[in-house]
């Protein structure tokens, strides 16, 4: 039955999307602007090129700028946003008028009425490097947390192809993400910050055994259409999962669990590696964490014990034991890199939450390797829903902002400087700051410039601005890529100058850790109902009406107190 449905979908989808085929690839159509978009190699921009032109079944004739076309056409002076007038005549003699533009970004066309549940559909994938459009069967749904609420418009998508496929030189897999950059008025911070992490992160401790293991994800920019609606440009991203980090699979013969992967999904004291009194291996969540492998679809049970052991050791071990054995629980070179990265990009939403923790093979060691996720709230941007140019206390994203929270593991290192952790971290930072290294200012700016030029020169930035400026997704703000590019470049330059003049880690004051409430959570690890600031200090135990504007944590979740 699924094969029959797929065939019907293909017929309907192609009639809607592929009225015109240029250089072997289907054009995509946006009914709001009456514009077709075709993708060609970037090398053709700035040139005139003779390209093949084909018509979909049901169409008989085509003209381009008034000239009849048989099987090819010379498109003069191809450049971003330049329009060509297209007339299409069907076999019944009906004529429609269209505008045609070119991009050099790949194009993905989706079709369907999507929701939080998977829908089987087709994905049309046009790569400018290949003279064809691939039709891929897939299950597609919305994805995300705060970005996936009823009032959101530019959705993120999770795509599970029916077969493993290599897209745009990324990994061979069936599991893909279309990241909208929804809470980011530059749309690119997540991709930029992840590229910075990928360039600087030390390989995980088991890299000798698994040289292809990667504790970060790669992605490529694409332009996306939903039926006949242009949805903007997206980051087509690999997923962070067992396969990406090459974690050991469950032993098929014995059922023994080996590799483990956990994700911080909500704010809680436990995520900061506070102690845990109890856990249930039949549950997929644990006090702010969610198990990603093995989940209960992979196995009858999962295994929380390595994570629980690391949490309890972080809090309860004596100083000498902590100093001598912390590396048995954590992949310390990667943890150190994460602490540096966290400070450099000002990752205000990535301490505990929006992190993965992986164990390669717990039968060898239960050591946890961290990797970041959902990096929109970086480089001068606040976490979902806050404009970057506001200056409310507690939400500051200025270049000299001192981050005011970390995990328990880092807390103890920073408080007591075990094994000269602070000195080693600053030495590592200075190495990464050398010319040609990932954290040199020129290197950081080059990553930002690369993506800025890409969306500007392809025309995607202008299309994104026209589509989404003023939308409630961006709080009615204007999407202005020139403005944001200048803002981010200036922010990076000032941030790095500030860090160079300040010893890592960056915190408000030296007494910060001593004031931190690090007592065990109540009710077997469950967060209590007290209202805390982002440093963990209790600021209220009753109604929040007397609190000043800012971000707080209550019951493991963030709450925002706004000005009225």
C-alpha positions in Angstrom: 0.0 0.0 0.0 2.8 2.4 0.8 4.3 1.9 -2.7 1.0 2.8 -4.3 0.6 5.9 -2.1 4.2 7.0 -2.9 3.5 6.7 -6.6 0.4 8.8 -6.3 2.3 11.4 -4.3 5.0 11.5 -6.9 2.6 12.2 -9.7 0.8 15.0 -7.8 4.0 16.5 -6.4 5.8 16.6 -9.8 2.9 18.2 -11.5 2.9 21.0 -8.9 6.6 21.6 -8.6 8.2 20.6 -11.9 6.5 22.7 -14.5 9.9 23.8 -15.7 13.1 21.8 -15.6 16.3 23.8 -16.1 19.8 22.2 -16.5 18.2 18.8 -15.5 16.8 20.1 -12.1 13.2 20.9 -11.2 12.4 24.4 -10.5 10.4 25.2 -7.2 7.5 27.6 -7.2 6.3 30.2 -4.7 2.7 31.1 -5.3 2.9 34.2 -3.0 5.5 35.9 -5.2 4.7 34.0 -8.4 8.3 33.1 -8.7 10.1 30.0 -9.8 13.5 29.3 -8.3 16.2 27.2 -10.1 19.5 26.1 -8.8 22.7 26.1 -10.8 26.4 25.9 -9.9 27.8 29.0 -8.3 30.4 29.3 -11.1 27.7 30.3 -13.5 26.8 33.4 -11.5 28.2 36.5 -13.2 28.1 34.8 -16.6 25.7 34.0 -19.4 25.0 30.3 -19.8 23.1 28.1 -22.2 21.1 25.7 -20.1 18.8 22.9 -21.1 15.1 23.6 -20.6 12.4 20.9 -20.2 8.7 21.0 -19.6 6.7 18.8 -17.4 4.0 16.5 -18.8 1.0 18.5 -19.7 2.9 21.5 -20.9 3.5 22.3 -24.6 5.5 25.5 -24.9 7.7 28.0 -23.1 9.1 31.4 -23.7 11.9 33.2 -21.7 11.9 37.0 -21.9 9.6 36.7 -25.0 11.8 34.2 -26.9 10.4 30.8 -27.7 12.4 27.9 -26.2 12.7 24.4 -27.6 15.2 22.5 -25.6 17.7 25.1 -24.3 18.0 28.8 -23.7 20.8 31.3 -23.1 20.2 33.0 -19.7 22.2 36.2 -19.8 24.2 37.6 -16.9 23.0 35.2 -14.2 23.0 36.8 -10.8 21.1 36.8 -7.5 17.6 38.2 -7.6 17.6 38.9 -11.4 14.3 37.9 -12.8 13.5 36.3 -16.2 9.9 36.4 -17.5 8.5 32.9 -18.2 5.4 32.1 -20.1 4.2 28.5 -19.9 1.5 27.1 -22.2 -0.2 23.8 -21.4 -1.6 21.3 -23.9 -5.1 22.9 -23.6 -3.7 26.2 -24.7 -3.8 27.9 -21.3 -0.9 30.2 -20.5 0.6 31.2 -17.2 3.1 33.9 -16.5 6.0 33.3 -14.0 9.1 35.0 -12.8 12.3 32.9 -12.7 15.2 33.5 -10.4 18.5 31.6 -9.8 20.2 30.4 -6.7 23.4 28.4 -6.2 22.1 26.8 -3.0 20.5 23.4 -3.2 16.7 23.3 -3.1 14.6 21.0 -1.1 10.8 20.7 -1.8 8.5 19.2 0.8 4.9 18.3 0.4 2.3 17.6 3.0 0.3 18.8 6.0 2.9 18.2 8.7 2.5 17.9 12.5 4.3 16.4 15.5 3.6 13.0 14.0 5.5 11.5 11.1 3.9 11.8 7.7 5.1 9.6 4.8 5.7 11.9 1.8 8.2 12.7 -0.9 11.2 15.1 -0.8 12.5 16.6 -4.0 16.2 17.3 -3.7 18.1 19.4 -6.2 21.8 19.7 -5.9 23.4 22.3 -8.2 26.4 19.9 -8.6 24.2 17.2 -10.2 22.1 17.6 -13.3 19.0 15.9 -11.8 16.5 16.2 -9.1 16.3 13.2 -6.7 12.9 12.1 -5.4 13.3 10.7 -2.0 10.6 8.9 0.0 10.6 9.9 3.7 8.8 10.3 6.9 8.7 14.0 7.9 7.5 15.8 11.0 8.0 19.0 12.9 10.8 19.1 15.5 12.0 21.3 18.4 10.9 22.5 21.8 10.3 26.2 22.2 10.5 26.5 18.4 7.6 24.0 18.0 4.6 25.7 19.6 1.3 26.6 17.9 2.2 30.2 17.3 5.4 29.4 15.4 5.6 29.7 11.6 9.0 28.9 10.2 9.1 25.3 11.4 12.0 22.9 11.9 11.7 19.5 10.3 12.9 16.0 11.1 13.3 13.8 8.0 13.7 10.1 8.0 14.5 8.9 4.5 13.4 5.4 3.5 17.0 4.6 2.7 20.4 5.8 3.8 21.6 8.6 1.4 24.6 10.9 1.2 23.4 14.5 0.8 25.8 17.3 -0.2 28.9 15.4 0.9 27.6 14.8 4.4 27.3 11.4 6.1 25.5 8.5 4.5 22.3 8.2 6.6 18.6 8.3 6.6 18.3 10.7 9.5 18.3 14.5 8.7 17.3 17.8 10.2 16.1 20.9 8.6 17.1 23.7 11.1 15.1 26.9 10.5 17.3 29.1 12.7 13.9 30.3 13.9 14.8 32.2 17.1 17.8 33.8 15.4 17.4 37.0 13.4 20.6 36.0 11.6 19.4 32.5 11.1 23.0 31.2 11.0 24.3 31.2 14.5 23.7 27.6 15.1 25.6 26.6 12.0 28.4 29.1 12.6 28.9 28.1 16.3 28.8 24.4 15.5 31.5 24.9 12.8 33.6 26.7 15.4 33.2 23.8 17.8 34.0 21.2 15.0 37.2 23.1 14.2 38.5 23.3 17.8 37.2 20.2 19.7 39.7 17.6 20.7 38.6 14.1 19.4 36.9 11.9 21.9 39.1 9.6 24.1 38.3 6.6 22.0 39.3 8.2 18.6 42.1 5.6 18.2 39.5 2.9 18.1 37.0 4.9 16.1 38.8 7.4 13.9 35.5 8.4 12.2 33.8 9.3 15.5 32.7 13.0 15.6 31.3 14.8 18.6 29.8 17.5 16.4 27.6 17.7 13.4 28.1 19.2 9.9 25.5 20.9 7.8 24.9 22.7 4.5 22.6 25.6 3.6 19.6 24.9 1.4 16.5 26.7 0.3 13.2 25.0 1.2 9.7 25.0 -0.3 6.6 23.5 1.2 4.2 22.7 -1.6 4.0 26.0 -3.4 5.2 28.1 -0.5 8.8 29.4 -0.2 9.9 28.8 3.5 13.3 30.4 3.5 16.8 29.0 3.8 17.7 26.2 6.2 20.6 24.4 7.7 20.4 20.8 6.5 22.1 19.1 9.4 23.3 15.7 10.4 21.8 14.4 13.6 23.7 13.8 16.8 23.2 10.2 17.5 24.9 6.9 18.2 26.1 6.6 14.6 27.7 10.1 14.6 29.8 9.3 17.7 30.4 5.7 16.7 29.1 4.4 20.0 29.0 0.6 20.5 25.7 -1.0 19.7 23.8 -3.3 22.0 25.3 -6.8 22.0 22.8 -8.7 19.8 23.6 -12.1 21.4 23.5 -11.1 25.0 21.4 -8.0 24.9 24.2 -6.2 27.0 24.1 -2.4 26.7 27.4 -0.9 25.7 27.3 2.6 24.2 25.1 5.2 25.9 23.9 8.7 24.8 22.1 11.2 26.9 20.7 14.7 26.2 19.9 17.6 28.5 16.4 18.7 27.4 15.1 20.9 30.2 16.7 23.1 32.9 17.3 21.3 36.2 19.8 21.1 39.0 20.5 17.5 38.0 21.7 18.5 34.6 24.4 20.5 36.3 25.5 17.2 37.7 24.0 17.4 41.1 23.4 14.1 43.0 20.7 11.6 42.1 19.2 9.2 44.7 17.1 7.0 42.5 16.4 6.2 38.8 14.4 3.8 36.7 15.9 2.1 33.6 12.4 1.7 32.2 12.0 5.5 31.9 13.3 7.5 28.9 13.8 10.7 31.0 15.6 11.5 34.2 15.4 14.9 35.9 16.0 17.0 32.8 17.9 14.4 30.8 16.5 12.3 28.0 18.1 9.0 26.9 18.9 8.9 23.2 20.7 5.5 23.1 19.7 3.0 23.9 16.1 4.2 24.1 13.2 1.9 24.8 12.7 1.3 21.1 16.2 -0.2 20.9 16.0 -2.3 24.0 13.7 -3.5 26.7 15.5 -1.2 29.1 18.0 1.6 29.0 20.9 2.3 31.4 21.1 5.5 33.4 23.7 4.2 35.8 26.8 5.7 34.2 25.2 9.2 34.2 24.0 8.8 37.7 27.4 7.7 38.8 29.0 10.7 37.2 26.5 13.1 38.8 27.0 11.6 42.3 30.8 11.5 42.0 30.8 15.2 40.9 29.0 16.2 44.1 29.8 13.7 46.8 33.5 12.6 46.2 36.1 13.9 48.6 38.6 16.4 47.1 41.5 14.0 46.8 39.2 11.4 45.1 37.8 14.0 42.8 41.3 15.2 41.8 42.6 11.7 41.2 39.6 10.1 39.5 37.5 12.8 37.7 39.1 11.6 34.4 37.5 8.2 35.0 34.1 9.8 34.7 34.6 12.6 32.1 36.6 13.0 28.9 38.5 15.9 30.4 40.3 17.3 27.2 36.9 17.6 25.5 35.3 19.0 28.7 38.1 21.6 28.8 37.5 22.5 25.1 33.7 22.8 25.9 34.4 25.2 28.7 36.5 27.4 26.4 34.0 27.2 23.6 31.2 28.0 26.1 32.9 31.1 27.1 34.0 32.2 23.7 30.6 32.1 22.0 28.7 33.1 25.1 26.5 30.0 25.0 23.9 31.2 27.5 21.6 28.3 26.8 24.1 25.5 26.7 25.1 24.6 30.3 23.5 21.3 31.1 20.6 21.9 28.7 21.3 21.6 25.0 24.2 19.2 25.5 24.8 15.6 24.7 26.9 13.2 26.9 28.2 10.1 25.2 29.8 6.8 26.5 31.6 4.8 23.8 31.5 1.4 25.5 30.6 1.2 29.2 32.1 -2.3 29.4 35.5 -0.6 28.8 34.9 2.7 30.7 32.0 4.9 31.7 33.8 8.1 30.7 31.4 10.8 29.4 32.2 12.9 26.3 30.2 16.2 25.9 29.1 17.8 22.7 26.9 21.0 22.2 23.5 21.2 20.5 21.1 24.0 19.5 23.5 26.9 19.5 21.2 29.7 18.4 21.7 31.5 21.7 25.3 32.4 21.0 27.4 35.3 19.5 25.4 38.0 21.1 21.9 36.3 20.8 19.8 35.4 23.8 17.9 32.1 24.1 14.5 31.8 22.4 12.3 34.8 22.4 14.7 37.7 23.3 16.0 40.3 21.0 19.8 40.7 21.0 19.6 44.5 21.4 17.8 44.5 24.7 19.8 44.9 27.9 17.7 43.5 30.7 19.7 42.5 33.7 20.4 38.8 33.8 20.0 38.5 30.0 23.0 40.5 28.9 24.7 39.3 25.8 27.3 42.1 25.5 30.9 41.1 24.5 32.1 41.6 28.1 29.3 39.4 29.6 30.5 37.0 32.3 28.7 33.7 32.2 27.3 32.9 35.6 26.6 29.2 35.7 28.3 25.9 34.8 28.1 22.2 35.5 29.1 20.8 38.9 32.2 19.2 37.4 33.5 22.6 36.2 32.4 24.2 39.5 34.7 22.1 41.5 37.6 22.5 39.1 37.2 26.2 39.0 36.7 26.5 42.8 39.7 24.4 43.8 41.8 24.4 40.6 42.5 20.7 40.8 45.5 19.5 38.7 46.0 23.2 37.7 42.8 23.0 35.6 42.5 26.8 35.2 46.2 27.1 34.1 45.8 24.3 31.6 42.6 25.7 30.2 44.2 29.1 29.6 47.2 27.5 28.0 44.9 25.6 25.6 42.9 28.8 25.0 46.1 30.7 24.0 47.1 27.8 21.7 43.7 28.1 19.9 44.1 31.9 19.7 47.3 31.7 17.6 47.2 32.9 13.9 45.6 30.3 11.7 44.1 28.5 14.7 40.3 28.1 15.1 39.9 30.8 17.8 42.1 33.5 16.2 39.8 36.5 15.5 40.4 36.3 11.8 39.4 32.6 11.8 36.2 33.3 13.7 35.3 36.2 11.4 36.1 34.0 8.4 33.4 31.5 9.4 30.8 34.3 9.8 31.8 35.9 6.5 31.6 32.6 4.6 28.0 32.1 5.5 27.1 35.7 5.1 28.5 35.9 1.6 26.8 32.6 0.7 23.3 33.8 1.6 23.8 37.3 0.2 25.4 36.2 -3.1 22.8 33.5 -3.8 19.9 35.8 -3.1 18.7 33.7 -0.2 19.2 36.5 2.3 16.9 38.8 0.4 14.3 36.1 0.0 14.5 35.3 3.8 14.1 39.0 4.7 11.1 39.4 2.4 9.4 36.2 3.8 10.0 36.6 7.5 10.7 40.2 8.5 8.2 41.4 11.0 6.9 37.9 11.8 6.0 37.0 15.3 8.7 34.3 15.2 11.2 37.2 15.4 9.0 39.3 17.7 8.1 41.7 14.9 11.7 42.6 14.3 13.2 43.3 10.9 15.5 40.6 9.6 18.4 42.6 8.3 21.5 40.4 7.4 23.8 43.4 6.8 22.9 44.8 10.3 23.4 41.4 12.0 26.6 40.6 10.1 28.1 43.9 11.3 26.8 43.3 14.8 28.2 39.7 15.1 31.6 40.7 13.6 31.9 43.6 16.1 30.8 41.4 18.9 33.4 38.7 18.2 36.2 41.2 18.0 35.2 42.8 21.3 34.6 39.4 22.9 38.0 38.0 22.1 39.7 41.2 23.2 37.8 40.9 26.5 38.7 37.3 27.1 42.4 37.9 26.2 42.5 40.4 29.0 40.7 38.2 31.5 41.7 34.8 32.8 39.2 32.0 32.0 36.7 31.1 33.2 34.6 34.3 33.1 32.4 34.9 36.1 30.9 37.8 37.9 33.2 37.5 41.0 35.6 35.1 42.6 33.1 34.3 45.4 30.5 33.1 42.9 31.1 29.4 43.5 31.0 29.7 47.3 27.6 31.3 47.1 26.2 28.6 44.8 23.6 26.4 46.4 24.9 22.9 45.6 22.7 20.9 48.0 21.1 17.8 46.7 17.7 18.2 44.9 14.6 17.2 46.9 12.4 14.2 46.3 15.0 11.8 44.9 16.7 14.3 42.7 13.6 16.2 41.5 14.0 20.0 41.3 12.3 21.8 44.1 9.7 24.6 43.5 11.9 27.5 44.8 12.6 30.2 42.3 16.4 30.6 41.6 18.5 32.9 39.5 20.7 31.5 36.8 23.5 31.1 39.4 21.4 28.7 41.4 20.7 31.1 44.3 17.2 31.0 45.7 15.5 34.4 45.2 11.9 33.5 46.1 9.9 30.6 47.4 6.4 31.9 46.7 4.8 34.1 44.0 7.1 35.6 41.3 5.3 38.9 41.1 7.9 40.7 43.2 10.9 39.7 41.1 12.6 42.1 38.9 12.7 41.4 35.2 15.0 38.6 34.1 15.3 34.9 33.6 14.8 32.4 36.5 14.5 28.7 37.1 11.6 27.1 38.9 10.8 23.4 39.0 13.5 22.7 36.5 12.1 25.1 33.9 13.0 28.6 32.9 10.6 31.4 33.6 10.8 35.0 32.3 9.7 38.0 34.2 9.1 40.9 31.8 8.7 44.6 32.2 5.2 45.9 32.0 
